[in-house]
């Protein structure tokens, strides 16, 4: 049986923090952690072209398309602790739309990597800009970071909000204000 190379690393980590990796509650922990990390970091095995898989359709629709309250779960690259929250992703079609389910999949593809929230926000926007060439893309992420809540400053009730705006969302007050208005009630909830 081939063991995941992460397993011996986890056994070493358990020993280094003063645990006994052979005690009954921990015997399977290295395998479970390896499996968990493979899933949590599965975004490295995906690429945008395969993920979109041709789900771009010609459509004359030109008003904002917004997918709101997309759950985001990622790992901070500085401490490998989770951060989680909601993403709001919008675009202004330019003769093409994308299958709506692809937007959360794009969010997951980038979130399932070691990340910082700022880069994650930009990567999502850049990916939609690349595949759709829309009139603009808007992304807002609000997240709670366990690296701030559990250690360091230990601020349990704080969250971070990041945005990435391109095209009309950056340059046109009307588009930007509509996007911010449509997402603001969600962020306050």
Buried (B, 14 or more C-beta within 10 A) or exposed (E): EEEBEBBEBBBEBBEEEEBEBEEEEBEEBBBEBBEEBEEBBEBEEBEBEEBBEEBBEEEEEEEBBBBBBBEBBBBBEEBEBBBBBBBBBBBBBBBBBBEEEBBBBBBBBBBBBBBBBEBBBBBBBBBBBEBBBBBBBBBBBBBBBBBBBEEEEEEEEEBBEBBBBBBBBBEBEEBBEBBBEBBEEBBEE
